[in-house]
């Protein structure tokens, strides 16, 4: 039966199903909006929040890997610069 489907299209369907599963696990299966257009807005908002979350995680991981300092010292430096900025204001 698999030979009846285009392999690339079937793979795309698999990716879409996985994305729906991720969104449902993260943000729940329920949609609270009653009207159709508000339901679309709610779903788009969930996808937008998911994309922002993924982007932030990727940027954080890249910064950690690029850094030549150990993670703990990098966090200490970041906290010190924040406290220095707060003292100036």
Secondary structure, DSSP 8 states (H G I E B T S, - for coil): -GGGS-HHHHHHHHHHHHHHHHHHHHH-S-----SHHHHHHHHHHHHHHHHHHHHHHHHHHHHHHH-SS-HHHHHHHHHHHHHHHHHH-
